[in-house]
Amino acid sequence: MKTKILNFCKAAVFFLLLAVCILAATVVVRRKESSYKYADFFDKAKNDQIDVLFMGSSHVINAVNPATLYRNYGITAYNMGGHGSVMQATYWELIEALDYCKPKWVVVDAYMLEKDYQYLDVMEENADPGDINTSVEQLHLNMDAWPLGRLKIAAVNDLIKDPDKRNQFLFDFIVYHDRWSELDENDYRALTGNADRNQLFGAEMRYDVEKTPVTYPDPQEGALLSGHTVGQEYLRKIIDECQRDGIGVVVTYLPFCADTDDKIAANSAGAVAGEYGVPYINMLDKDIIDIRTDLNDTGHLNASGAEKVSRFLGQWLTDNADLADHRGDASYSDWQNKADAYYGSISDMAASEDDLYTELELLSLNEVSGIVYFNQGSGAFHDDTLRKMVSNIAGTDTIYQANGPYILINDVGSGKTYEAFDDGFLGGVPTAMGNLIYQPVEARFRFLYAEENEEMNYLYDDEHADFDIQVITYDPASGEVLTHRYYRSYGNRYRTD
């Protein structure tokens, strides 16, 4: 009898250790994108610290920055957007999220409302196999982080038709078991819960500038989608779910280079919102961003655009949603720390970026002070995107009056900007660098110095005499020069050598 008990215990220990090893292997080999995105969601939801959920596609990921919302309004929001998320995927992501938290408001973006298919692994008739594979692959970002349970099973059954593909989401070891050759330190840190995590509460910022944005004709006034779509059905389900739970809901259509069909879908989103009496914000119709400065590509915003959209939404929520301002509350210190870290990174990037467009985009966020100088004859005066970016920083259209030279001083510490062009000069303008004097002299020679140090001419040295563009960044408080970059223009291209 004792032998049987001993053997049973040995077997039980063996199978327990085996189960632990399999579980550990599953955690290690799983791709970390989903857990990276949602790690802070689970932590903040557990502590009941999420007041707003932002739902939608990559348009949301790149357009709504919770760090901006917290820094400027004290709003605690999580960006739940998923790459390629159609409305039915967004619906199930919301249902999963509501199992962990009850936000006061849900903001759902209606991009891809016109999509009229149920299953992501089938899509439309004659869909391109590559598009189907991408759609299924992108769903892993939404799904992998959620534990296996009744909701996940229901979601996968609703979104995926092929039983084999369903199993890849329910038992993702099937997909990731052969990742051993790709593993790195971060994969193993997942075993202790210390893997890397998204530092922007689910958002992702982009920093390129779309140089050739496009515009499309508007549809006929009042034009709507011609028939009922799956996208509309799931938008209704999202609104229904929020209203049943007593959660405020607002529908948005975020800005990008929308074509005519997109604009019709945006009209239809407003019609659905109107059926339920919920607010609708169509940002295609609002002067919030400038497509010449605020796009990363034709479909997504860059950090400058995200700053503008996030501030707009933050102000709307402040005015309409009756949300608490959590700034100064010690229990929300992680929100403050991550907001501070994000804006600190903007300062660092602005001082280290060597792409002229991106550098000007970062300077427009006003985290670091800057001086922009275009010499007479510079190609910058014929580059509408570049001139618009300078205008974005200055807050004026003065750059469009200039034939050359032109200078802009953006002194963030004082909130003042100073400009001069052609034969104009600046006399002792107060900045953190001192009282700066600017005086053009001839095509390749100009003065910029502080009254306190007349021997230091910032705009001239022999080595860079033939460079036609200069950008200087300096600390807004101390006035310390952080970087001084020189660019040569070649048409609409700019090089530092």
SULFENHU-V958085 format. One record per residue. N is the residue number from 1. PHI is phi as a letter, one per 40 degrees, with the letter a starting at -180 (999 if undefined). OMEGA is omega in radians with two decimals (none if undefined). Layout:
# SULFENHU-V958085
N & PHI & OMEGA
N & PHI & OMEGA
This chain:
# SULFENHU-V958085
1 & 999 & 3.14
2 & c & -3.14
3 & c & 3.11
4 & c & 3.12
5 & c & -3.14
6 & c & 3.13
7 & c & 3.10
8 & c & 3.13
9 & c & 3.12
10 & c & 3.13
11 & c & -3.14
12 & c & 3.12
13 & c & 3.14
14 & c & -3.11
15 & c & 3.07
16 & c & 3.11
17 & c & 3.12
18 & c & 3.13
19 & c & 3.12
20 & c & -3.14
21 & c & 3.12
22 & c & 3.12
23 & c & 3.13
24 & c & 3.13
25 & c & 3.12
26 & c & 3.14
27 & c & -3.07
28 & c & -3.02
29 & c & 3.13
30 & d & 3.02
31 & c & -2.95
32 & c & -3.08
33 & d & -3.08
34 & c & 3.12
35 & c & 3.06
36 & c & -3.10
37 & c & -2.93
38 & b & -3.11
39 & d & 3.13
40 & c & 3.08
41 & c & -3.11
42 & c & 3.12
43 & c & -3.09
44 & c & 3.11
45 & c & 3.13
46 & c & 3.14
47 & c & 3.10
48 & f & -3.09
49 & b & -3.10
50 & b & 3.14
51 & c & -3.08
52 & b & 2.98
53 & b & 3.04
54 & b & -3.02
55 & b & 3.06
56 & i & -3.04
57 & c & 3.08
58 & c & 3.03
59 & d & 3.11
60 & c & -3.12
61 & d & -3.04
62 & c & -3.03
63 & b & -3.05
64 & b & -3.09
65 & b & 3.13
66 & d & 3.09
67 & c & 3.09
68 & c & 3.14
69 & c & -3.13
70 & c & -3.07
71 & c & -3.02
72 & c & -3.04
73 & b & -3.10
74 & g & -3.13
75 & c & 3.08
76 & c & -3.07
77 & b & 3.03
78 & b & -3.12
79 & c & -3.08
80 & c & -3.06
81 & d & 3.12
82 & b & 3.12
83 & d & 3.10
84 & g & -3.06
85 & c & 2.98
86 & c & -2.97
87 & c & -3.13
88 & c & 3.06
89 & c & 3.09
90 & c & 3.11
91 & d & -3.08
92 & c & 3.06
93 & c & 3.07
94 & c & -3.13
95 & d & 3.08
96 & c & -3.10
97 & c & -3.10
98 & c & 3.04
99 & c & -3.11
100 & b & -3.09
101 & a & 3.02
102 & b & 3.13
103 & c & 3.07
104 & c & 3.14
105 & a & 2.98
106 & b & 3.06
107 & b & -3.07
108 & b & 3.12
109 & c & -2.98
110 & b & 3.09
111 & d & -3.09
112 & g & 3.08
113 & d & -3.07
114 & c & -3.10
115 & c & -3.00
116 & b & 3.03
117 & b & -3.10
118 & c & -2.96
119 & b & -3.12
120 & c & 3.13
121 & c & 3.06
122 & b & -3.14
123 & f & -3.11
124 & c & 3.05
125 & d & 3.14
126 & g & 3.10
127 & c & 3.13
128 & c & -3.13
129 & d & 3.11
130 & c & 3.10
131 & c & 3.12
132 & c & 3.14
133 & c & 3.12
134 & c & -3.14
135 & c & 3.13
136 & c & -3.14
137 & c & -3.12
138 & c & -3.14
139 & c & 3.13
140 & c & 3.10
141 & c & 3.13
142 & c & -2.86
143 & b & -2.93
144 & c & -3.05
145 & c & -3.08
146 & c & -3.13
147 & c & 3.11
148 & c & 3.14
149 & a & -3.05
150 & c & -3.12
151 & c & -3.14
152 & c & 3.10
153 & c & 3.12
154 & c & -3.13
155 & c & -3.10
156 & c & 3.10
157 & c & -3.12
158 & c & -3.02
159 & b & -3.05
160 & b & -3.10
161 & c & -3.06
162 & c & -3.13
163 & d & 3.13
164 & c & 3.11
165 & c & 3.05
166 & d & -3.12
167 & c & 3.12
168 & c & 3.09
169 & c & -3.12
170 & c & 3.14
171 & b & -2.93
172 & c & 3.01
173 & d & 3.10
174 & d & -3.09
175 & c & -2.92
176 & b & -3.02
177 & c & -3.08
178 & c & -3.13
179 & c & -3.00
180 & d & -3.11
181 & c & -3.11
182 & c & -2.98
183 & c & 3.05
184 & b & -3.06
185 & d & -3.11
186 & c & 3.12
187 & c & -3.12
188 & c & 3.09
189 & c & 3.10
190 & c & 3.13
191 & c & -3.13
192 & b & 3.14
193 & g & -3.07
194 & b & 3.09
195 & c & 3.11
196 & d & 3.11
197 & b & 3.11
198 & c & -3.09
199 & c & -3.13
200 & b & 3.07
201 & f & 3.04
202 & g & -3.11
203 & c & 3.02
204 & b & 3.12
205 & c & 3.07
206 & b & -2.96
207 & b & 3.05
208 & c & 3.11
209 & b & 3.08
210 & c & -3.03
211 & c & -3.13
212 & b & 3.10
213 & c & -3.11
214 & b & 3.05
215 & b & -3.08
216 & b & 3.13
217 & c & 3.03
218 & c & 3.05
219 & c & 3.03
220 & c & -3.10
221 & d & 3.11
222 & g & -3.12
223 & c & -3.14
224 & b & 3.03
225 & d & -2.98
226 & c & -3.13
227 & a & 3.11
228 & c & 3.11
229 & b & 3.06
230 & c & 3.11
231 & d & 3.10
232 & c & 3.14
233 & d & -3.08
234 & c & 3.00
235 & c & 3.08
236 & c & 3.13
237 & c & 3.12
238 & c & 3.14
239 & c & 3.11
240 & d & -3.10
241 & c & -3.14
242 & c & -3.11
243 & c & 3.08
244 & c & -3.09
245 & c & -3.13
246 & g & -3.14
247 & b & 3.06
248 & c & -3.13
249 & b & 3.05
250 & b & 3.14
251 & b & 3.12
252 & b & 2.89
253 & b & -3.00
254 & c & -3.02
255 & c & 3.02
256 & a & 3.09
257 & c & -3.06
258 & c & 3.05
259 & c & -3.05
260 & c & 3.13
261 & c & 3.08
262 & c & -3.12
263 & c & 3.06
264 & c & 3.09
265 & c & 3.11
266 & c & 3.06
267 & d & -3.11
268 & c & 3.06
269 & c & 3.10
270 & c & 3.12
271 & c & 3.11
272 & c & 3.11
273 & d & 3.14
274 & c & 3.11
275 & d & -3.06
276 & b & -3.13
277 & g & 3.13
278 & b & -3.11
279 & c & 3.09
280 & b & 3.13
281 & b & 3.09
282 & c & -3.06
283 & c & 3.01
284 & c & -3.11
285 & c & -3.07
286 & b & -3.12
287 & c & -3.08
288 & b & 3.12
289 & b & 3.00
290 & b & -3.06
291 & c & 3.11
292 & c & -3.09
293 & b & -2.87
294 & b & 3.11
295 & b & 2.98
296 & c & 2.98
297 & a & -3.02
298 & c & -3.10
299 & b & -3.01
300 & b & 3.12
301 & c & 2.94
302 & c & -3.06
303 & c & 3.10
304 & c & 3.10
305 & c & 3.12
306 & c & 3.10
307 & c & -3.11
308 & c & -3.14
309 & c & -3.12
310 & c & 3.10
311 & c & 3.10
312 & c & -3.12
313 & c & 3.08
314 & c & 3.11
315 & c & 3.11
316 & c & 3.13
317 & c & 3.11
318 & c & -3.09
319 & c & -2.95
320 & b & -2.93
321 & b & 3.10
322 & f & -3.14
323 & b & 3.12
324 & c & 3.00
325 & c & -3.02
326 & c & -3.13
327 & c & -3.13
328 & g & 3.09
329 & c & -3.04
330 & d & -3.11
331 & c & 3.11
332 & b & -3.04
333 & c & -3.14
334 & c & 3.07
335 & c & 3.14
336 & c & -3.12
337 & c & -3.11
338 & c & 3.03
339 & c & 3.12
340 & c & -3.12
341 & c & 3.13
342 & c & -3.10
343 & c & 3.00
344 & c & 3.12
345 & c & 3.07
346 & c & 3.10
347 & c & -3.12
348 & c & -3.12
349 & c & 3.13
350 & c & -3.12
351 & c & -3.10
352 & b & -3.07
353 & c & 3.13
354 & b & 2.94
355 & c & -3.00
356 & c & -3.13
357 & c & -3.12
358 & c & 3.12
359 & c & 3.12
360 & c & 3.06
361 & d & -3.13
362 & c & 3.10
363 & c & -3.13
364 & c & 3.12
365 & c & 2.98
366 & g & 3.02
367 & c & 3.09
368 & b & 3.14
369 & c & -3.10
370 & a & 3.04
371 & b & 3.13
372 & b & -3.11
373 & b & 3.01
374 & b & 3.14
375 & c & 3.09
376 & d & 3.14
377 & g & -3.12
378 & c & 3.05
379 & c & -3.14
380 & d & -3.11
381 & c & 3.11
382 & b & -3.11
383 & b & -3.04
384 & c & 3.12
385 & c & -3.12
386 & c & 3.12
387 & c & 3.12
388 & c & 3.12
389 & c & 3.07
390 & c & 3.09
391 & c & 3.12
392 & c & 3.11
393 & c & -3.04
394 & c & -3.05
395 & g & 3.11
396 & b & 3.06
397 & b & -3.08
398 & d & -3.09
399 & d & -3.10
400 & c & 3.10
401 & c & -2.97
402 & c & 2.95
403 & b & 3.10
404 & h & -0.08
405 & c & 3.13
406 & a & 3.06
407 & b & 3.03
408 & b & 3.01
409 & b & 3.12
410 & b & -3.08
411 & c & -3.00
412 & c & -3.09
413 & d & -3.13
414 & c & -3.07
415 & g & -3.08
416 & b & 2.98
417 & b & 3.14
418 & b & 3.14
419 & b & 2.98
420 & a & -3.13
421 & a & -3.10
422 & f & -3.11
423 & c & -3.08
424 & c & 3.12
425 & b & 3.08
426 & b & -3.08
427 & b & 3.01
428 & g & -3.14
429 & c & -3.06
430 & c & 3.08
431 & a & 3.08
432 & c & 3.10
433 & c & -3.06
434 & h & 3.09
435 & c & -2.99
436 & c & 3.06
437 & b & 3.09
438 & b & 3.13
439 & a & 3.01
440 & c & -3.13
441 & b & 3.09
442 & a & -2.95
443 & d & -3.08
444 & b & -3.12
445 & b & -3.10
446 & a & 3.12
447 & b & 2.85
448 & a & -3.10
449 & a & 3.07
450 & c & 3.10
451 & d & -3.11
452 & c & -3.11
453 & a & -3.03
454 & c & -3.10
455 & c & -3.10
456 & c & 3.10
457 & c & -3.03
458 & c & -3.00
459 & b & 3.13
460 & a & 2.80
461 & a & -3.01
462 & d & -3.06
463 & c & -3.07
464 & b & -3.05
465 & c & -3.08
466 & b & 3.04
467 & c & -2.98
468 & c & -3.14
469 & b & 3.06
470 & b & 3.04
471 & b & 3.11
472 & b & 3.00
473 & b & 3.11
474 & a & -3.09
475 & c & -3.08
476 & c & -3.10
477 & c & -3.02
478 & c & -3.07
479 & g & 3.14
480 & c & 3.08
481 & c & -3.11
482 & c & 3.11
483 & a & 3.06
484 & b & -3.10
485 & b & 3.10
486 & b & 3.13
487 & b & 2.92
488 & b & 3.11
489 & c & 3.05
490 & b & -2.98
491 & g & 3.08
492 & b & 3.04
493 & b & -3.05
494 & b & -3.09
495 & b & -3.13
496 & c & 3.12
497 & b & none
